[in-house]
Amino acid sequence: MTEQTIQKYLQQVGFDSRRNIRKWIHAGSFKVNGKVVTDPNSPVDGANDTIFFNNKKLDLKRQKKSYYIFHKPVGVVSTLSDPQGRPTIKEFITKIPERVYPVGRLDYHSEGLLLLTNDGELMNYIITPANKIPKVYVIKVKGMLSPQTQSKLETKGMFIDGLRARPLKVEYIKKTAQGNSWWRIVLTEGKKHIIRKIFKYSGHPVEKLRRTAIGTIQLKKLPLGHWRELSEAEIITFKKKFGVYDKA
Protein backbone atom coordinates (compact mmCIF):
# COMPACT_ATOMS: atom_id res chain seq x y z
CA MET A 1 0.00 0.00 0.00
CA THR A 2 1.31 3.47 -0.78
CA GLU A 3 1.47 6.12 1.90
CA GLN A 4 -1.62 8.17 2.74
CA THR A 5 -2.63 10.43 5.60
CA ILE A 6 -3.33 8.75 8.92
CA GLN A 7 -6.81 10.27 9.03
CA LYS A 8 -7.76 8.93 5.61
CA TYR A 9 -6.30 5.52 6.33
CA LEU A 10 -8.19 5.15 9.62
CA GLN A 11 -11.41 6.20 7.93
CA GLN A 12 -10.92 3.68 5.11
CA VAL A 13 -10.38 0.77 7.48
CA GLY A 14 -13.48 1.77 9.43
CA PHE A 15 -11.73 2.62 12.68
CA ASP A 16 -14.26 5.30 13.62
CA SER A 17 -15.95 8.44 12.33
CA ARG A 18 -13.90 11.26 10.81
CA ARG A 19 -14.84 13.55 13.69
CA ASN A 20 -13.62 11.14 16.37
CA ILE A 21 -10.48 10.22 14.45
CA ARG A 22 -9.46 13.88 14.15
CA LYS A 23 -10.24 14.50 17.82
CA TRP A 24 -8.11 11.57 18.95
CA ILE A 25 -5.24 12.48 16.60
CA HIS A 26 -5.13 16.03 17.95
CA ALA A 27 -5.22 14.61 21.49
CA GLY A 28 -2.13 12.49 20.80
CA SER A 29 -3.94 9.17 21.18
CA PHE A 30 -2.19 7.56 18.18
CA LYS A 31 1.40 6.42 17.78
CA VAL A 32 2.99 5.36 14.49
CA ASN A 33 6.09 3.21 14.89
CA GLY A 34 6.35 4.35 18.50
CA LYS A 35 6.06 8.09 17.75
CA VAL A 36 3.04 10.15 18.83
CA VAL A 37 1.16 11.65 15.86
CA THR A 38 -0.93 14.80 16.31
CA ASP A 39 -1.32 15.89 12.67
CA PRO A 40 -4.21 14.27 10.72
CA ASN A 41 -2.15 14.68 7.53
CA SER A 42 0.83 12.70 8.81
CA PRO A 43 1.70 9.94 6.30
CA VAL A 44 1.31 6.26 7.15
CA ASP A 45 1.83 3.02 5.28
CA GLY A 46 -0.91 0.70 6.47
CA ALA A 47 0.90 -2.39 5.20
CA ASN A 48 4.19 -1.74 7.00
CA ASP A 49 3.72 0.80 9.79
CA THR A 50 2.71 -0.19 13.33
CA ILE A 51 -0.12 1.94 14.72
CA PHE A 52 -1.11 2.17 18.37
CA PHE A 53 -4.24 3.70 19.87
CA ASN A 54 -4.01 4.58 23.57
CA ASN A 55 -0.90 2.33 23.72
CA LYS A 56 -2.77 -0.65 22.28
CA LYS A 57 -1.51 -2.06 18.99
CA LEU A 58 -4.14 -1.98 16.27
CA ASP A 59 -4.76 -4.85 13.87
CA LEU A 60 -6.43 -2.96 11.05
CA LYS A 61 -7.85 -4.46 7.90
CA ARG A 62 -9.47 -2.59 5.08
CA GLN A 63 -13.24 -3.14 5.05
CA LYS A 64 -15.41 -3.15 1.99
CA LYS A 65 -17.37 0.05 1.65
CA SER A 66 -20.83 -0.51 3.07
CA TYR A 67 -23.96 1.63 3.16
CA TYR A 68 -27.09 1.20 5.27
CA ILE A 69 -30.06 3.27 6.34
CA PHE A 70 -31.65 3.07 9.77
CA HIS A 71 -35.04 4.34 10.93
CA LYS A 72 -34.16 5.98 14.24
CA PRO A 73 -36.97 6.08 16.81
CA VAL A 74 -37.65 8.97 19.19
CA GLY A 75 -35.78 8.48 22.47
CA VAL A 76 -32.66 7.04 20.88
CA VAL A 77 -29.33 8.88 20.59
CA SER A 78 -27.91 8.83 17.06
CA THR A 79 -24.40 7.90 18.21
CA LEU A 80 -22.70 4.61 19.07
CA SER A 81 -22.24 5.51 22.75
CA ASP A 82 -23.74 7.97 25.19
CA PRO A 83 -22.14 9.22 28.44
CA GLN A 84 -25.61 9.70 29.95
CA GLY A 85 -26.49 6.05 29.44
CA ARG A 86 -29.38 6.68 27.06
CA PRO A 87 -30.30 4.14 24.36
CA THR A 88 -28.13 4.52 21.24
CA ILE A 89 -28.40 3.30 17.66
CA LYS A 90 -25.68 0.74 18.42
CA GLU A 91 -28.27 -1.40 20.20
CA PHE A 92 -30.23 -1.72 16.95
CA ILE A 93 -27.41 -2.43 14.47
CA THR A 94 -25.49 -5.25 16.16
CA LYS A 95 -26.11 -7.58 13.18
CA ILE A 96 -24.51 -5.26 10.64
CA PRO A 97 -21.25 -7.11 9.88
CA GLU A 98 -19.12 -4.05 9.14
CA ARG A 99 -18.19 -1.29 11.54
CA VAL A 100 -20.29 1.64 10.33
CA TYR A 101 -20.98 5.14 11.63
CA PRO A 102 -23.87 7.61 11.36
CA VAL A 103 -23.59 10.42 8.83
CA GLY A 104 -24.64 13.47 10.81
CA ARG A 105 -27.22 13.22 13.56
CA LEU A 106 -30.89 13.37 14.45
CA ASP A 107 -31.70 14.78 17.86
CA TYR A 108 -33.01 12.63 20.70
CA HIS A 109 -36.63 13.76 20.21
CA SER A 110 -36.69 13.22 16.44
CA GLU A 111 -37.08 10.13 14.30
CA GLY A 112 -36.30 9.13 10.76
CA LEU A 113 -33.55 8.33 8.32
CA LEU A 114 -29.94 7.93 9.39
CA LEU A 115 -27.32 6.96 6.82
CA LEU A 116 -24.71 4.54 8.21
CA THR A 117 -21.44 3.87 6.39
CA ASN A 118 -17.71 3.25 6.71
CA ASP A 119 -17.06 5.31 3.56
CA GLY A 120 -15.28 8.27 5.09
CA GLU A 121 -15.07 10.17 1.81
CA LEU A 122 -18.83 10.03 1.27
CA MET A 123 -19.55 10.80 4.92
CA ASN A 124 -17.43 13.93 4.78
CA TYR A 125 -18.96 15.01 1.45
CA ILE A 126 -22.51 14.79 2.80
CA ILE A 127 -21.88 16.70 6.03
CA THR A 128 -19.93 19.51 4.32
CA PRO A 129 -22.42 22.44 4.05
CA ALA A 130 -20.85 23.79 0.85
CA ASN A 131 -21.99 20.66 -1.02
CA LYS A 132 -25.64 21.52 -0.28
CA ILE A 133 -26.95 17.95 -0.02
CA PRO A 134 -30.73 18.36 0.53
CA LYS A 135 -32.36 16.71 3.53
CA VAL A 136 -36.13 16.25 3.61
CA TYR A 137 -38.21 16.34 6.79
CA VAL A 138 -41.88 16.01 7.66
CA ILE A 139 -42.79 18.10 10.69
CA LYS A 140 -45.83 18.87 12.78
CA VAL A 141 -45.86 22.39 14.22
CA LYS A 142 -48.00 24.29 16.68
CA GLY A 143 -50.64 26.29 14.83
CA MET A 144 -50.65 27.23 11.16
CA LEU A 145 -48.00 29.20 9.29
CA SER A 146 -49.24 32.40 7.73
CA PRO A 147 -48.48 32.98 4.04
CA GLN A 148 -46.15 35.80 5.13
CA THR A 149 -44.15 33.51 7.46
CA GLN A 150 -43.93 30.78 4.85
CA SER A 151 -42.72 33.28 2.24
CA LYS A 152 -40.08 34.67 4.60
CA LEU A 153 -38.71 31.21 5.39
CA GLU A 154 -38.56 30.34 1.68
CA THR A 155 -37.01 33.57 0.41
CA LYS A 156 -35.03 35.24 3.21
CA GLY A 157 -34.25 32.58 5.76
CA MET A 158 -33.70 33.72 9.35
CA PHE A 159 -31.01 34.78 11.81
CA ILE A 160 -30.50 32.07 14.44
CA ASP A 161 -27.99 32.62 17.28
CA GLY A 162 -26.41 35.41 15.26
CA LEU A 163 -26.01 33.33 12.10
CA ARG A 164 -28.21 33.39 9.00
CA ALA A 165 -30.05 30.15 8.31
CA ARG A 166 -30.49 29.49 4.60
CA PRO A 167 -33.98 29.68 3.08
CA LEU A 168 -36.01 26.47 3.26
CA LYS A 169 -38.42 24.84 0.90
CA VAL A 170 -41.70 24.73 2.86
CA GLU A 171 -44.62 22.69 1.52
CA TYR A 172 -47.99 22.48 3.28
CA ILE A 173 -49.34 18.97 3.89
CA LYS A 174 -52.42 19.21 6.10
CA LYS A 175 -54.06 20.75 9.14
CA THR A 176 -54.96 18.72 12.23
CA ALA A 177 -58.28 18.73 14.04
CA GLN A 178 -56.56 20.56 16.92
CA GLY A 179 -55.50 23.44 14.66
CA ASN A 180 -51.87 22.41 14.26
CA SER A 181 -50.29 21.63 10.90
CA TRP A 182 -47.96 19.26 9.01
CA TRP A 183 -45.30 20.50 6.57
CA ARG A 184 -42.64 19.06 4.30
CA ILE A 185 -39.30 20.84 4.72
CA VAL A 186 -36.22 20.68 2.50
CA LEU A 187 -32.97 22.23 3.70
CA THR A 188 -29.31 22.05 2.72
CA GLU A 189 -27.54 22.78 5.98
CA GLY A 190 -27.02 20.81 9.14
CA LYS A 191 -26.71 23.24 12.03
CA LYS A 192 -27.70 21.68 15.34
CA HIS A 193 -31.48 21.75 15.95
CA ILE A 194 -31.83 24.18 13.05
CA ILE A 195 -35.42 23.25 12.11
CA ARG A 196 -36.64 23.32 15.70
CA LYS A 197 -34.99 26.72 16.26
CA ILE A 198 -36.36 28.24 13.04
CA PHE A 199 -39.95 27.28 13.77
CA LYS A 200 -39.72 28.12 17.47
CA TYR A 201 -38.52 31.63 16.60
CA SER A 202 -41.29 31.85 13.99
CA GLY A 203 -43.87 31.24 16.72
CA HIS A 204 -44.68 27.67 15.68
CA PRO A 205 -42.72 25.17 17.84
CA VAL A 206 -42.09 21.75 16.32
CA GLU A 207 -44.11 18.97 17.97
CA LYS A 208 -42.95 16.09 15.77
CA LEU A 209 -40.06 15.74 13.33
CA ARG A 210 -39.14 12.90 10.97
CA ARG A 211 -36.38 12.90 8.36
CA THR A 212 -37.49 11.09 5.23
CA ALA A 213 -34.63 11.58 2.75
CA ILE A 214 -31.00 12.56 2.30
CA GLY A 215 -30.52 13.51 -1.34
CA THR A 216 -31.88 10.64 -3.42
CA ILE A 217 -31.76 8.17 -0.51
CA GLN A 218 -35.25 7.71 0.92
CA LEU A 219 -36.64 6.18 4.09
CA LYS A 220 -39.87 5.02 2.44
CA LYS A 221 -41.63 2.33 4.52
CA LEU A 222 -38.69 1.05 6.55
CA PRO A 223 -40.15 0.30 10.02
CA LEU A 224 -39.02 2.14 13.14
CA GLY A 225 -35.91 0.61 14.67
CA HIS A 226 -35.04 -1.36 11.51
CA TRP A 227 -32.18 -1.03 9.06
CA ARG A 228 -31.45 -2.20 5.53
CA GLU A 229 -28.46 -2.19 3.22
CA LEU A 230 -28.60 0.22 0.31
CA SER A 231 -28.44 -1.28 -3.16
CA GLU A 232 -25.57 -0.55 -5.50
CA ALA A 233 -28.02 1.28 -7.75
CA GLU A 234 -29.04 3.61 -4.89
CA ILE A 235 -25.42 4.49 -4.17
CA ILE A 236 -24.59 5.07 -7.85
CA THR A 237 -27.67 7.26 -8.29
CA PHE A 238 -26.73 9.37 -5.27
CA LYS A 239 -23.11 9.83 -6.34
CA LYS A 240 -24.03 10.75 -9.90
CA LYS A 241 -26.71 13.19 -8.77
CA PHE A 242 -24.41 15.10 -6.44
CA GLY A 243 -21.09 14.73 -8.22
CA VAL A 244 -19.43 12.40 -5.71
CA TYR A 245 -16.55 10.46 -7.23
CA ASP A 246 -14.48 7.78 -5.59
CA LYS A 247 -10.81 8.60 -5.21
CA ALA A 248 -8.14 6.01 -5.83
C-alpha positions as CSV (number, residue, x, y, z in Angstrom):
1,M,0.0,0.0,0.0
2,T,1.3,3.5,-0.8
3,E,1.5,6.1,1.9
4,Q,-1.6,8.2,2.7
5,T,-2.6,10.4,5.6
6,I,-3.3,8.7,8.9
7,Q,-6.8,10.3,9.0
8,K,-7.8,8.9,5.6
9,Y,-6.3,5.5,6.3
10,L,-8.2,5.1,9.6
11,Q,-11.4,6.2,7.9
12,Q,-10.9,3.7,5.1
13,V,-10.4,0.8,7.5
14,G,-13.5,1.8,9.4
15,F,-11.7,2.6,12.7
16,D,-14.3,5.3,13.6
17,S,-16.0,8.4,12.3
18,R,-13.9,11.3,10.8
19,R,-14.8,13.5,13.7
20,N,-13.6,11.1,16.4
21,I,-10.5,10.2,14.5
22,R,-9.5,13.9,14.1
23,K,-10.2,14.5,17.8
24,W,-8.1,11.6,18.9
25,I,-5.2,12.5,16.6
26,H,-5.1,16.0,18.0
27,A,-5.2,14.6,21.5
28,G,-2.1,12.5,20.8
29,S,-3.9,9.2,21.2
30,F,-2.2,7.6,18.2
31,K,1.4,6.4,17.8
32,V,3.0,5.4,14.5
33,N,6.1,3.2,14.9
34,G,6.4,4.4,18.5
35,K,6.1,8.1,17.8
36,V,3.0,10.2,18.8
37,V,1.2,11.6,15.9
38,T,-0.9,14.8,16.3
39,D,-1.3,15.9,12.7
40,P,-4.2,14.3,10.7
41,N,-2.2,14.7,7.5
42,S,0.8,12.7,8.8
43,P,1.7,9.9,6.3
44,V,1.3,6.3,7.2
45,D,1.8,3.0,5.3
46,G,-0.9,0.7,6.5
47,A,0.9,-2.4,5.2
48,N,4.2,-1.7,7.0
49,D,3.7,0.8,9.8
50,T,2.7,-0.2,13.3
51,I,-0.1,1.9,14.7
52,F,-1.1,2.2,18.4
53,F,-4.2,3.7,19.9
54,N,-4.0,4.6,23.6
55,N,-0.9,2.3,23.7
56,K,-2.8,-0.7,22.3
57,K,-1.5,-2.1,19.0
58,L,-4.1,-2.0,16.3
59,D,-4.8,-4.9,13.9
60,L,-6.4,-3.0,11.0
61,K,-7.9,-4.5,7.9
62,R,-9.5,-2.6,5.1
63,Q,-13.2,-3.1,5.1
64,K,-15.4,-3.1,2.0
65,K,-17.4,0.0,1.7
66,S,-20.8,-0.5,3.1
67,Y,-24.0,1.6,3.2
68,Y,-27.1,1.2,5.3
69,I,-30.1,3.3,6.3
70,F,-31.7,3.1,9.8
71,H,-35.0,4.3,10.9
72,K,-34.2,6.0,14.2
73,P,-37.0,6.1,16.8
74,V,-37.6,9.0,19.2
75,G,-35.8,8.5,22.5
76,V,-32.7,7.0,20.9
77,V,-29.3,8.9,20.6
78,S,-27.9,8.8,17.1
79,T,-24.4,7.9,18.2
80,L,-22.7,4.6,19.1
81,S,-22.2,5.5,22.7
82,D,-23.7,8.0,25.2
83,P,-22.1,9.2,28.4
84,Q,-25.6,9.7,29.9
85,G,-26.5,6.0,29.4
86,R,-29.4,6.7,27.1
87,P,-30.3,4.1,24.4
88,T,-28.1,4.5,21.2
89,I,-28.4,3.3,17.7
90,K,-25.7,0.7,18.4
91,E,-28.3,-1.4,20.2
92,F,-30.2,-1.7,16.9
93,I,-27.4,-2.4,14.5
94,T,-25.5,-5.2,16.2
95,K,-26.1,-7.6,13.2
96,I,-24.5,-5.3,10.6
97,P,-21.2,-7.1,9.9
98,E,-19.1,-4.1,9.1
99,R,-18.2,-1.3,11.5
100,V,-20.3,1.6,10.3
101,Y,-21.0,5.1,11.6
102,P,-23.9,7.6,11.4
103,V,-23.6,10.4,8.8
104,G,-24.6,13.5,10.8
105,R,-27.2,13.2,13.6
106,L,-30.9,13.4,14.5
107,D,-31.7,14.8,17.9
108,Y,-33.0,12.6,20.7
109,H,-36.6,13.8,20.2
110,S,-36.7,13.2,16.4
111,E,-37.1,10.1,14.3
112,G,-36.3,9.1,10.8
113,L,-33.5,8.3,8.3
114,L,-29.9,7.9,9.4
115,L,-27.3,7.0,6.8
116,L,-24.7,4.5,8.2
117,T,-21.4,3.9,6.4
118,N,-17.7,3.2,6.7
119,D,-17.1,5.3,3.6
120,G,-15.3,8.3,5.1
121,E,-15.1,10.2,1.8
122,L,-18.8,10.0,1.3
123,M,-19.6,10.8,4.9
124,N,-17.4,13.9,4.8
125,Y,-19.0,15.0,1.5
126,I,-22.5,14.8,2.8
127,I,-21.9,16.7,6.0
128,T,-19.9,19.5,4.3
129,P,-22.4,22.4,4.1
130,A,-20.8,23.8,0.8
131,N,-22.0,20.7,-1.0
132,K,-25.6,21.5,-0.3
133,I,-27.0,18.0,0.0
134,P,-30.7,18.4,0.5
135,K,-32.4,16.7,3.5
136,V,-36.1,16.2,3.6
137,Y,-38.2,16.3,6.8
138,V,-41.9,16.0,7.7
139,I,-42.8,18.1,10.7
140,K,-45.8,18.9,12.8
141,V,-45.9,22.4,14.2
142,K,-48.0,24.3,16.7
143,G,-50.6,26.3,14.8
144,M,-50.7,27.2,11.2
145,L,-48.0,29.2,9.3
146,S,-49.2,32.4,7.7
147,P,-48.5,33.0,4.0
148,Q,-46.1,35.8,5.1
149,T,-44.1,33.5,7.5
150,Q,-43.9,30.8,4.8
151,S,-42.7,33.3,2.2
152,K,-40.1,34.7,4.6
153,L,-38.7,31.2,5.4
154,E,-38.6,30.3,1.7
155,T,-37.0,33.6,0.4
156,K,-35.0,35.2,3.2
157,G,-34.2,32.6,5.8
158,M,-33.7,33.7,9.4
159,F,-31.0,34.8,11.8
160,I,-30.5,32.1,14.4
161,D,-28.0,32.6,17.3
162,G,-26.4,35.4,15.3
163,L,-26.0,33.3,12.1
164,R,-28.2,33.4,9.0
165,A,-30.1,30.2,8.3
166,R,-30.5,29.5,4.6
167,P,-34.0,29.7,3.1
168,L,-36.0,26.5,3.3
169,K,-38.4,24.8,0.9
170,V,-41.7,24.7,2.9
171,E,-44.6,22.7,1.5
172,Y,-48.0,22.5,3.3
173,I,-49.3,19.0,3.9
174,K,-52.4,19.2,6.1
175,K,-54.1,20.7,9.1
176,T,-55.0,18.7,12.2
177,A,-58.3,18.7,14.0
178,Q,-56.6,20.6,16.9
179,G,-55.5,23.4,14.7
180,N,-51.9,22.4,14.3
181,S,-50.3,21.6,10.9
182,W,-48.0,19.3,9.0
183,W,-45.3,20.5,6.6
184,R,-42.6,19.1,4.3
185,I,-39.3,20.8,4.7
186,V,-36.2,20.7,2.5
187,L,-33.0,22.2,3.7
188,T,-29.3,22.0,2.7
189,E,-27.5,22.8,6.0
190,G,-27.0,20.8,9.1
191,K,-26.7,23.2,12.0
192,K,-27.7,21.7,15.3
193,H,-31.5,21.8,16.0
194,I,-31.8,24.2,13.1
195,I,-35.4,23.3,12.1
196,R,-36.6,23.3,15.7
197,K,-35.0,26.7,16.3
198,I,-36.4,28.2,13.0
199,F,-40.0,27.3,13.8
200,K,-39.7,28.1,17.5
201,Y,-38.5,31.6,16.6
202,S,-41.3,31.8,14.0
203,G,-43.9,31.2,16.7
204,H,-44.7,27.7,15.7
205,P,-42.7,25.2,17.8
206,V,-42.1,21.8,16.3
207,E,-44.1,19.0,18.0
208,K,-42.9,16.1,15.8
209,L,-40.1,15.7,13.3
210,R,-39.1,12.9,11.0
211,R,-36.4,12.9,8.4
212,T,-37.5,11.1,5.2
213,A,-34.6,11.6,2.8
214,I,-31.0,12.6,2.3
215,G,-30.5,13.5,-1.3
216,T,-31.9,10.6,-3.4
217,I,-31.8,8.2,-0.5
218,Q,-35.3,7.7,0.9
219,L,-36.6,6.2,4.1
220,K,-39.9,5.0,2.4
221,K,-41.6,2.3,4.5
222,L,-38.7,1.0,6.6
223,P,-40.2,0.3,10.0
224,L,-39.0,2.1,13.1
225,G,-35.9,0.6,14.7
226,H,-35.0,-1.4,11.5
227,W,-32.2,-1.0,9.1
228,R,-31.5,-2.2,5.5
229,E,-28.5,-2.2,3.2
230,L,-28.6,0.2,0.3
231,S,-28.4,-1.3,-3.2
232,E,-25.6,-0.5,-5.5
233,A,-28.0,1.3,-7.7
234,E,-29.0,3.6,-4.9
235,I,-25.4,4.5,-4.2
236,I,-24.6,5.1,-7.9
237,T,-27.7,7.3,-8.3
238,F,-26.7,9.4,-5.3
239,K,-23.1,9.8,-6.3
240,K,-24.0,10.7,-9.9
241,K,-26.7,13.2,-8.8
242,F,-24.4,15.1,-6.4
243,G,-21.1,14.7,-8.2
244,V,-19.4,12.4,-5.7
245,Y,-16.5,10.5,-7.2
246,D,-14.5,7.8,-5.6
247,K,-10.8,8.6,-5.2
248,A,-8.1,6.0,-5.8
